[in-house]
Amino acid sequence: MHLNRGGRAADVQQDERELTDAVGGSGAMKTGTTSVGLTARNGVVLATDARATVNGGTFVENRNLRKITKVHPTAAMTLVGHIGPARAFARQLREEADSYEIRHGDPLSIESLATLAGNLVREHEIQNISPLIGGVDENGISVVAVDTAGGVIGEDFVATGSGMQLAYGVLEDRYEDDLSVDTAVRLAAKAVQSGVSRDTQSGDGVFIGTITADGVSIDGHDDFSDV
């Protein structure tokens, strides 16, 4: 499998189709997930596995769930936690960013996007999600983790989800400042693969989101050796 979506309207429509099909009307579907984000020289890389589970992670419901979605012309986020709240959160964040751009003629800054994400979590008391947001703008390159209390934490690299400890082991060992985007893609995939190897709620390939000043590209691979 190799997927590459372009265009904001196409991204929104694809996200809605995939998430609707995956949820199948059940808000209980979870993405235990290994999710990572890391900064590179000229961009950000996000990566997740492709598995979604139900019944406390004991049953694999979906093996091809794209858990990275575009929320801004040059930013994307991971979907970690319960699919229903994560889907609604991504939609609202994207709508707020689009509304700002329409009103002001320029995209929201990544710092403001991250602050908005934290405010939405806190104000609406959104539970059971722990997204990563990666973005690029004129002020720099950012990876931000949003916690369940609405806290916003910027890092050079970060991992979330049930496979995060395994992913952190790889990132802490191999991450370096000023990585090329291509090297960061391979490192992100290796970190997710580490989570998939031991975490039963993670599995079934990897999705990679590459974010640069030119936009967002999201690709899926069944086999880690293809990355």
Contacts in CASP RR format, 6 or more apart in sequence:
PFRMAT RR
TARGET T0000
AUTHOR 0000-0000-0000
METHOD contacts of the structure
MODEL  1
MHLNRGGRAADVQQDERELTDAVGGSGAMKTGTTSVGLTARNGVVLATDA
RATVNGGTFVENRNLRKITKVHPTAAMTLVGHIGPARAFARQLREEADSY
EIRHGDPLSIESLATLAGNLVREHEIQNISPLIGGVDENGISVVAVDTAG
GVIGEDFVATGSGMQLAYGVLEDRYEDDLSVDTAVRLAAKAVQSGVSRDT
QSGDGVFIGTITADGVSIDGHDDFSDV
1 64 0 8 1.000
1 220 0 8 1.000
1 221 0 8 1.000
1 222 0 8 1.000
2 219 0 8 1.000
2 220 0 8 1.000
2 221 0 8 1.000
2 226 0 8 1.000
3 66 0 8 1.000
3 207 0 8 1.000
3 218 0 8 1.000
3 219 0 8 1.000
3 220 0 8 1.000
4 217 0 8 1.000
4 218 0 8 1.000
4 219 0 8 1.000
5 11 0 8 1.000
5 14 0 8 1.000
5 217 0 8 1.000
5 218 0 8 1.000
6 217 0 8 1.000
8 70 0 8 1.000
8 73 0 8 1.000
11 69 0 8 1.000
11 70 0 8 1.000
11 216 0 8 1.000
12 70 0 8 1.000
12 94 0 8 1.000
14 66 0 8 1.000
15 66 0 8 1.000
15 69 0 8 1.000
15 70 0 8 1.000
15 90 0 8 1.000
18 65 0 8 1.000
18 66 0 8 1.000
19 65 0 8 1.000
19 79 0 8 1.000
19 83 0 8 1.000
19 84 0 8 1.000
19 87 0 8 1.000
22 29 0 8 1.000
22 52 0 8 1.000
22 61 0 8 1.000
22 62 0 8 1.000
22 65 0 8 1.000
22 83 0 8 1.000
23 29 0 8 1.000
23 83 0 8 1.000
23 84 0 8 1.000
23 87 0 8 1.000
26 54 0 8 1.000
27 82 0 8 1.000
27 83 0 8 1.000
27 84 0 8 1.000
28 54 0 8 1.000
28 82 0 8 1.000
29 52 0 8 1.000
29 53 0 8 1.000
29 54 0 8 1.000
29 61 0 8 1.000
29 62 0 8 1.000
29 82 0 8 1.000
29 83 0 8 1.000
29 84 0 8 1.000
30 52 0 8 1.000
30 53 0 8 1.000
30 54 0 8 1.000
30 56 0 8 1.000
30 57 0 8 1.000
30 81 0 8 1.000
30 82 0 8 1.000
30 83 0 8 1.000
30 128 0 8 1.000
30 201 0 8 1.000
31 48 0 8 1.000
31 51 0 8 1.000
31 52 0 8 1.000
31 53 0 8 1.000
31 65 0 8 1.000
31 67 0 8 1.000
31 79 0 8 1.000
31 80 0 8 1.000
31 81 0 8 1.000
31 83 0 8 1.000
31 86 0 8 1.000
31 201 0 8 1.000
32 51 0 8 1.000
32 52 0 8 1.000
32 53 0 8 1.000
32 57 0 8 1.000
32 80 0 8 1.000
32 81 0 8 1.000
32 161 0 8 1.000
32 162 0 8 1.000
32 163 0 8 1.000
32 199 0 8 1.000
32 201 0 8 1.000
32 202 0 8 1.000
33 48 0 8 1.000
33 49 0 8 1.000
33 51 0 8 1.000
33 67 0 8 1.000
33 78 0 8 1.000
33 80 0 8 1.000
33 81 0 8 1.000
33 160 0 8 1.000
33 161 0 8 1.000
33 162 0 8 1.000
33 163 0 8 1.000
33 201 0 8 1.000
33 202 0 8 1.000
34 48 0 8 1.000
34 49 0 8 1.000
34 159 0 8 1.000
34 161 0 8 1.000
34 162 0 8 1.000
34 163 0 8 1.000
34 164 0 8 1.000
34 166 0 8 1.000
34 167 0 8 1.000
34 191 0 8 1.000
34 192 0 8 1.000
34 194 0 8 1.000
34 195 0 8 1.000
34 196 0 8 1.000
34 199 0 8 1.000
34 202 0 8 1.000
34 203 0 8 1.000
35 46 0 8 1.000
35 47 0 8 1.000
35 48 0 8 1.000
35 49 0 8 1.000
35 67 0 8 1.000
35 78 0 8 1.000
35 80 0 8 1.000
35 132 0 8 1.000
35 159 0 8 1.000
35 160 0 8 1.000
35 161 0 8 1.000
35 164 0 8 1.000
35 167 0 8 1.000
35 192 0 8 1.000
36 46 0 8 1.000
36 47 0 8 1.000
36 48 0 8 1.000
36 132 0 8 1.000
36 157 0 8 1.000
36 158 0 8 1.000
36 159 0 8 1.000
36 160 0 8 1.000
36 167 0 8 1.000
36 171 0 8 1.000
36 188 0 8 1.000
36 191 0 8 1.000
36 192 0 8 1.000
37 44 0 8 1.000
37 45 0 8 1.000
37 46 0 8 1.000
37 47 0 8 1.000
37 78 0 8 1.000
37 132 0 8 1.000
37 134 0 8 1.000
37 143 0 8 1.000
37 157 0 8 1.000
37 158 0 8 1.000
37 159 0 8 1.000
37 188 0 8 1.000
38 44 0 8 1.000
38 45 0 8 1.000
38 143 0 8 1.000
38 156 0 8 1.000
38 157 0 8 1.000
38 158 0 8 1.000
38 171 0 8 1.000
38 175 0 8 1.000
38 179 0 8 1.000
38 184 0 8 1.000
38 187 0 8 1.000
38 188 0 8 1.000
39 141 0 8 1.000
39 142 0 8 1.000
39 143 0 8 1.000
39 156 0 8 1.000
39 157 0 8 1.000
39 179 0 8 1.000
39 184 0 8 1.000
40 141 0 8 1.000
40 178 0 8 1.000
40 179 0 8 1.000
40 180 0 8 1.000
40 181 0 8 1.000
40 183 0 8 1.000
40 184 0 8 1.000
41 178 0 8 1.000
41 179 0 8 1.000
41 180 0 8 1.000
41 181 0 8 1.000
42 136 0 8 1.000
42 141 0 8 1.000
42 180 0 8 1.000
42 181 0 8 1.000
42 212 0 8 1.000
42 213 0 8 1.000
43 135 0 8 1.000
43 136 0 8 1.000
43 141 0 8 1.000
43 181 0 8 1.000
43 184 0 8 1.000
43 210 0 8 1.000
43 211 0 8 1.000
43 212 0 8 1.000
43 213 0 8 1.000
44 134 0 8 1.000
44 135 0 8 1.000
44 136 0 8 1.000
44 141 0 8 1.000
44 142 0 8 1.000
44 143 0 8 1.000
44 210 0 8 1.000
44 211 0 8 1.000
44 212 0 8 1.000
45 181 0 8 1.000
45 184 0 8 1.000
45 185 0 8 1.000
45 187 0 8 1.000
45 188 0 8 1.000
45 208 0 8 1.000
45 209 0 8 1.000
45 210 0 8 1.000
45 211 0 8 1.000
46 68 0 8 1.000
46 76 0 8 1.000
46 77 0 8 1.000
46 78 0 8 1.000
46 132 0 8 1.000
46 134 0 8 1.000
46 143 0 8 1.000
46 188 0 8 1.000
46 208 0 8 1.000
46 209 0 8 1.000
46 211 0 8 1.000
47 68 0 8 1.000
47 185 0 8 1.000
47 188 0 8 1.000
47 189 0 8 1.000
47 191 0 8 1.000
47 192 0 8 1.000
47 206 0 8 1.000
47 207 0 8 1.000
47 208 0 8 1.000
47 209 0 8 1.000
48 67 0 8 1.000
48 68 0 8 1.000
48 78 0 8 1.000
48 79 0 8 1.000
48 80 0 8 1.000
48 192 0 8 1.000
48 206 0 8 1.000
48 207 0 8 1.000
49 67 0 8 1.000
49 192 0 8 1.000
49 195 0 8 1.000
49 196 0 8 1.000
49 202 0 8 1.000
49 203 0 8 1.000
49 204 0 8 1.000
49 205 0 8 1.000
49 206 0 8 1.000
49 207 0 8 1.000
50 63 0 8 1.000
50 64 0 8 1.000
50 65 0 8 1.000
50 66 0 8 1.000
50 67 0 8 1.000
50 203 0 8 1.000
50 204 0 8 1.000
50 205 0 8 1.000
50 206 0 8 1.000
50 207 0 8 1.000
50 220 0 8 1.000
51 60 0 8 1.000
51 62 0 8 1.000
51 63 0 8 1.000
51 65 0 8 1.000
51 201 0 8 1.000
51 202 0 8 1.000
51 203 0 8 1.000
51 204 0 8 1.000
52 60 0 8 1.000
52 61 0 8 1.000
52 62 0 8 1.000
52 65 0 8 1.000
52 83 0 8 1.000
53 59 0 8 1.000
53 60 0 8 1.000
53 61 0 8 1.000
53 201 0 8 1.000
54 61 0 8 1.000
57 200 0 8 1.000
57 201 0 8 1.000
60 204 0 8 1.000
63 203 0 8 1.000
63 204 0 8 1.000
64 204 0 8 1.000
65 83 0 8 1.000
66 207 0 8 1.000
66 218 0 8 1.000
66 220 0 8 1.000
67 78 0 8 1.000
67 79 0 8 1.000
67 80 0 8 1.000
67 207 0 8 1.000
68 76 0 8 1.000
68 77 0 8 1.000
68 78 0 8 1.000
68 79 0 8 1.000
68 207 0 8 1.000
68 208 0 8 1.000
68 209 0 8 1.000
68 218 0 8 1.000
69 76 0 8 1.000
69 77 0 8 1.000
69 79 0 8 1.000
69 90 0 8 1.000
69 94 0 8 1.000
69 218 0 8 1.000
70 76 0 8 1.000
70 94 0 8 1.000
70 216 0 8 1.000
70 218 0 8 1.000
71 77 0 8 1.000
71 90 0 8 1.000
71 93 0 8 1.000
71 94 0 8 1.000
71 97 0 8 1.000
71 113 0 8 1.000
71 133 0 8 1.000
72 94 0 8 1.000
72 97 0 8 1.000
72 107 0 8 1.000
72 108 0 8 1.000
72 110 0 8 1.000
72 113 0 8 1.000
72 135 0 8 1.000
73 101 0 8 1.000
73 107 0 8 1.000
73 215 0 8 1.000
73 216 0 8 1.000
74 107 0 8 1.000
74 110 0 8 1.000
74 135 0 8 1.000
74 136 0 8 1.000
74 137 0 8 1.000
74 211 0 8 1.000
74 212 0 8 1.000
74 213 0 8 1.000
74 214 0 8 1.000
74 215 0 8 1.000
74 216 0 8 1.000
75 97 0 8 1.000
75 110 0 8 1.000
75 113 0 8 1.000
75 133 0 8 1.000
75 134 0 8 1.000
75 135 0 8 1.000
75 136 0 8 1.000
75 211 0 8 1.000
75 216 0 8 1.000
76 133 0 8 1.000
76 134 0 8 1.000
76 135 0 8 1.000
76 209 0 8 1.000
76 211 0 8 1.000
76 216 0 8 1.000
76 218 0 8 1.000
77 90 0 8 1.000
77 93 0 8 1.000
77 117 0 8 1.000
77 131 0 8 1.000
77 132 0 8 1.000
77 133 0 8 1.000
77 134 0 8 1.000
78 131 0 8 1.000
78 132 0 8 1.000
78 160 0 8 1.000
79 86 0 8 1.000
79 87 0 8 1.000
79 90 0 8 1.000
79 129 0 8 1.000
79 131 0 8 1.000
80 86 0 8 1.000
80 129 0 8 1.000
80 130 0 8 1.000
80 131 0 8 1.000
80 132 0 8 1.000
80 160 0 8 1.000
80 161 0 8 1.000
81 128 0 8 1.000
81 129 0 8 1.000
81 130 0 8 1.000
81 161 0 8 1.000
82 127 0 8 1.000
82 128 0 8 1.000
82 129 0 8 1.000
85 126 0 8 1.000
85 127 0 8 1.000
85 128 0 8 1.000
85 129 0 8 1.000
86 129 0 8 1.000
86 131 0 8 1.000
88 126 0 8 1.000
89 117 0 8 1.000
89 120 0 8 1.000
89 121 0 8 1.000
89 126 0 8 1.000
89 129 0 8 1.000
89 131 0 8 1.000
90 131 0 8 1.000
92 120 0 8 1.000
93 113 0 8 1.000
93 116 0 8 1.000
93 117 0 8 1.000
93 120 0 8 1.000
96 108 0 8 1.000
96 116 0 8 1.000
96 120 0 8 1.000
97 107 0 8 1.000
97 108 0 8 1.000
97 113 0 8 1.000
97 116 0 8 1.000
100 107 0 8 1.000
100 108 0 8 1.000
100 112 0 8 1.000
101 107 0 8 1.000
101 108 0 8 1.000
107 137 0 8 1.000
108 116 0 8 1.000
109 137 0 8 1.000
109 139 0 8 1.000
110 133 0 8 1.000
110 134 0 8 1.000
110 135 0 8 1.000
110 136 0 8 1.000
110 137 0 8 1.000
110 139 0 8 1.000
110 140 0 8 1.000
110 142 0 8 1.000
110 144 0 8 1.000
111 139 0 8 1.000
111 142 0 8 1.000
113 133 0 8 1.000
113 135 0 8 1.000
114 133 0 8 1.000
114 142 0 8 1.000
114 144 0 8 1.000
114 146 0 8 1.000
114 152 0 8 1.000
114 154 0 8 1.000
115 152 0 8 1.000
117 131 0 8 1.000
117 133 0 8 1.000
117 144 0 8 1.000
117 146 0 8 1.000
117 150 0 8 1.000
117 152 0 8 1.000
118 146 0 8 1.000
118 150 0 8 1.000
118 151 0 8 1.000
118 152 0 8 1.000
119 150 0 8 1.000
120 126 0 8 1.000
121 129 0 8 1.000
121 146 0 8 1.000
121 147 0 8 1.000
121 148 0 8 1.000
121 149 0 8 1.000
121 150 0 8 1.000
121 151 0 8 1.000
122 149 0 8 1.000
122 150 0 8 1.000
122 151 0 8 1.000
126 148 0 8 1.000
127 148 0 8 1.000
128 148 0 8 1.000
129 148 0 8 1.000
130 145 0 8 1.000
130 146 0 8 1.000
130 147 0 8 1.000
130 148 0 8 1.000
130 160 0 8 1.000
130 161 0 8 1.000
131 145 0 8 1.000
131 146 0 8 1.000
131 160 0 8 1.000
132 143 0 8 1.000
132 144 0 8 1.000
132 145 0 8 1.000
132 146 0 8 1.000
132 158 0 8 1.000
132 160 0 8 1.000
133 142 0 8 1.000
133 143 0 8 1.000
133 144 0 8 1.000
133 146 0 8 1.000
134 142 0 8 1.000
134 143 0 8 1.000
134 144 0 8 1.000
134 211 0 8 1.000
135 141 0 8 1.000
135 142 0 8 1.000
135 143 0 8 1.000
135 211 0 8 1.000
136 142 0 8 1.000
136 211 0 8 1.000
136 212 0 8 1.000
136 213 0 8 1.000
136 215 0 8 1.000
137 213 0 8 1.000
142 154 0 8 1.000
143 154 0 8 1.000
143 155 0 8 1.000
143 156 0 8 1.000
143 157 0 8 1.000
143 158 0 8 1.000
144 152 0 8 1.000
144 153 0 8 1.000
144 154 0 8 1.000
144 155 0 8 1.000
145 152 0 8 1.000
145 153 0 8 1.000
145 154 0 8 1.000
145 155 0 8 1.000
145 158 0 8 1.000
145 160 0 8 1.000
146 152 0 8 1.000
147 153 0 8 1.000
156 175 0 8 1.000
156 177 0 8 1.000
157 171 0 8 1.000
157 175 0 8 1.000
159 165 0 8 1.000
159 167 0 8 1.000
159 168 0 8 1.000
159 171 0 8 1.000
159 191 0 8 1.000
162 199 0 8 1.000
162 201 0 8 1.000
162 202 0 8 1.000
163 195 0 8 1.000
163 198 0 8 1.000
163 199 0 8 1.000
163 201 0 8 1.000
163 202 0 8 1.000
166 191 0 8 1.000
166 194 0 8 1.000
166 195 0 8 1.000
166 197 0 8 1.000
166 198 0 8 1.000
166 199 0 8 1.000
167 191 0 8 1.000
167 192 0 8 1.000
167 194 0 8 1.000
167 195 0 8 1.000
168 191 0 8 1.000
169 191 0 8 1.000
169 194 0 8 1.000
170 187 0 8 1.000
170 190 0 8 1.000
170 191 0 8 1.000
170 194 0 8 1.000
171 187 0 8 1.000
171 191 0 8 1.000
174 187 0 8 1.000
174 190 0 8 1.000
175 187 0 8 1.000
179 187 0 8 1.000
181 210 0 8 1.000
181 212 0 8 1.000
185 208 0 8 1.000
185 210 0 8 1.000
185 227 0 8 1.000
186 227 0 8 1.000
188 208 0 8 1.000
189 206 0 8 1.000
189 208 0 8 1.000
189 221 0 8 1.000
189 224 0 8 1.000
189 227 0 8 1.000
190 224 0 8 1.000
192 202 0 8 1.000
192 205 0 8 1.000
192 206 0 8 1.000
192 224 0 8 1.000
193 206 0 8 1.000
193 224 0 8 1.000
195 202 0 8 1.000
196 202 0 8 1.000
196 203 0 8 1.000
196 204 0 8 1.000
196 205 0 8 1.000
196 206 0 8 1.000
196 224 0 8 1.000
204 222 0 8 1.000
205 220 0 8 1.000
205 221 0 8 1.000
205 222 0 8 1.000
205 223 0 8 1.000
205 224 0 8 1.000
206 220 0 8 1.000
206 221 0 8 1.000
206 224 0 8 1.000
206 227 0 8 1.000
207 218 0 8 1.000
207 219 0 8 1.000
207 220 0 8 1.000
207 221 0 8 1.000
208 218 0 8 1.000
208 219 0 8 1.000
208 220 0 8 1.000
208 221 0 8 1.000
208 227 0 8 1.000
209 216 0 8 1.000
209 217 0 8 1.000
209 218 0 8 1.000
209 219 0 8 1.000
210 216 0 8 1.000
210 217 0 8 1.000
210 218 0 8 1.000
210 219 0 8 1.000
211 217 0 8 1.000
221 227 0 8 1.000
END
